[in-house]
């Protein structure tokens, strides 16, 4: 059974850092694209970052470029989202997701659906 278990998150002051983790089980990890999404209250879900199957391609939303870094450790079946220079507008529930619908050479932030696999979500709050 495919499962994604998230950890990390919490409360941090503006300018601070957090690292989110997403541990996967039940599938061949390096055969799947991984992405992070976030949803703030009253807003639509936003693709934050994604990483290709082997980790060679990473994409970021303009709002987080230069501040967030996605990485994956295929030996540990885990993907990470390092978030630096956090801003109050980064406050949201963050979800990791995985799919094998995308080629190993692509990493889209759009086109993810409910048929893909999603983590349980973790709250990130940026406030002084």
C-alpha positions as CSV (number, residue, x, y, z in Angstrom):
1,X,0.0,0.0,0.0
2,X,1.5,3.3,-1.1
3,X,1.9,5.7,1.8
4,X,3.3,9.2,2.3
5,X,4.0,10.3,5.9
6,X,4.9,13.9,6.4
7,X,6.9,15.4,9.3
8,X,8.3,18.8,10.1
9,X,6.4,22.1,10.0
10,X,5.3,24.2,12.9
11,X,5.6,27.8,13.9
12,X,8.6,30.0,12.9
13,X,9.3,33.7,12.9
14,X,9.7,35.6,9.7
15,X,13.1,35.0,8.2
16,X,13.4,31.7,9.9
17,X,13.8,28.2,8.4
18,X,11.9,24.9,8.5
19,X,12.4,21.6,6.8
20,X,9.6,19.3,5.8
21,X,10.0,15.6,5.2
22,X,7.9,13.2,3.3
23,X,8.7,9.5,3.8
24,X,7.3,7.1,1.3
25,X,6.6,3.4,1.5
26,X,4.8,0.8,-0.5
27,X,6.1,1.6,-4.0
28,X,9.3,1.9,-6.0
29,X,10.3,5.4,-4.9
30,X,12.6,6.3,-7.8
31,X,9.9,5.5,-10.3
32,X,7.7,8.4,-9.1
33,X,7.8,12.2,-9.4
34,X,7.4,14.0,-6.1
35,X,6.0,17.4,-5.4
36,X,5.1,19.8,-2.6
37,X,1.9,21.8,-2.6
38,X,0.4,24.2,-0.2
39,X,-3.0,25.6,0.5
40,X,-3.7,28.7,2.6
41,X,-7.2,29.4,4.0
42,X,-9.5,30.8,1.3
43,X,-6.9,30.2,-1.4
44,X,-6.5,27.6,-4.1
45,X,-3.9,24.9,-3.8
46,X,-0.5,26.0,-5.1
47,X,2.3,23.9,-6.5
48,X,5.4,24.8,-4.6
49,X,8.1,22.6,-5.9
50,X,8.6,19.3,-7.6
51,X,11.5,16.9,-8.3
52,X,11.8,14.3,-11.0
53,X,12.2,10.6,-10.4
54,X,16.0,10.5,-10.2
55,X,16.3,14.0,-8.8
56,X,17.8,15.6,-11.9
57,X,15.1,18.1,-12.5
58,X,13.5,20.5,-9.9
59,X,11.0,23.2,-10.4
60,X,9.8,25.9,-8.1
61,X,6.9,28.4,-8.0
62,X,8.1,31.9,-8.5
63,X,7.0,32.8,-5.0
64,X,9.5,30.5,-3.4
65,X,12.4,30.5,-5.9
66,X,15.7,31.2,-4.2
67,X,14.2,30.4,-0.7
68,X,13.0,26.8,-0.9
69,X,15.0,23.8,-2.0
70,X,13.6,20.4,-2.8
71,X,15.7,17.2,-2.6
72,X,15.1,13.5,-2.5
73,X,17.1,10.6,-1.0
74,X,16.0,7.6,-3.0
75,X,18.0,5.3,-0.7
76,X,15.9,6.5,2.2
77,X,12.6,6.9,0.2
78,X,12.3,10.4,1.5
79,X,11.9,13.8,-0.1
80,X,12.7,17.1,1.7
81,X,11.6,20.7,1.4
82,X,14.1,23.1,3.0
83,X,12.4,26.4,3.5
84,X,14.5,29.4,4.3
85,X,13.7,33.1,4.6
86,X,10.2,32.3,5.4
87,X,7.5,35.0,5.1
88,X,4.1,35.3,6.6
89,X,2.6,34.6,3.2
90,X,4.2,31.1,3.3
91,X,1.7,30.2,6.0
92,X,-0.3,27.2,4.7
93,X,-0.9,23.5,5.0
94,X,1.8,21.8,3.0
95,X,1.2,18.4,1.3
96,X,3.6,16.2,-0.5
97,X,2.3,14.2,-3.4
98,X,3.7,11.5,-5.7
99,X,2.7,10.2,-9.1
100,X,4.1,8.0,-11.8
101,X,2.1,9.7,-14.5
102,X,4.9,12.0,-15.5
103,X,7.9,11.1,-17.4
104,X,11.3,10.7,-15.7
105,X,12.4,13.9,-17.6
106,X,9.6,16.1,-16.5
107,X,8.5,17.7,-13.2
108,X,5.3,19.7,-13.5
109,X,3.7,21.9,-10.9
110,X,0.4,21.6,-12.8
111,X,-1.7,18.6,-13.7
112,X,-1.7,16.8,-10.4
113,X,-5.1,15.3,-9.4
114,X,-6.9,13.4,-6.8
115,X,-5.8,10.2,-8.5
116,X,-2.2,10.9,-7.4
117,X,-1.1,10.0,-3.9
118,X,-1.0,12.7,-1.2
119,X,0.5,13.0,2.2
120,X,-1.6,14.0,5.2
121,X,-0.5,17.6,5.3
122,X,1.4,19.6,7.8
123,X,0.8,23.2,9.0
124,X,3.5,25.8,8.5
125,X,2.9,29.1,10.3
126,X,5.1,32.1,9.9
127,X,4.5,34.7,12.5
128,X,6.2,36.9,15.0
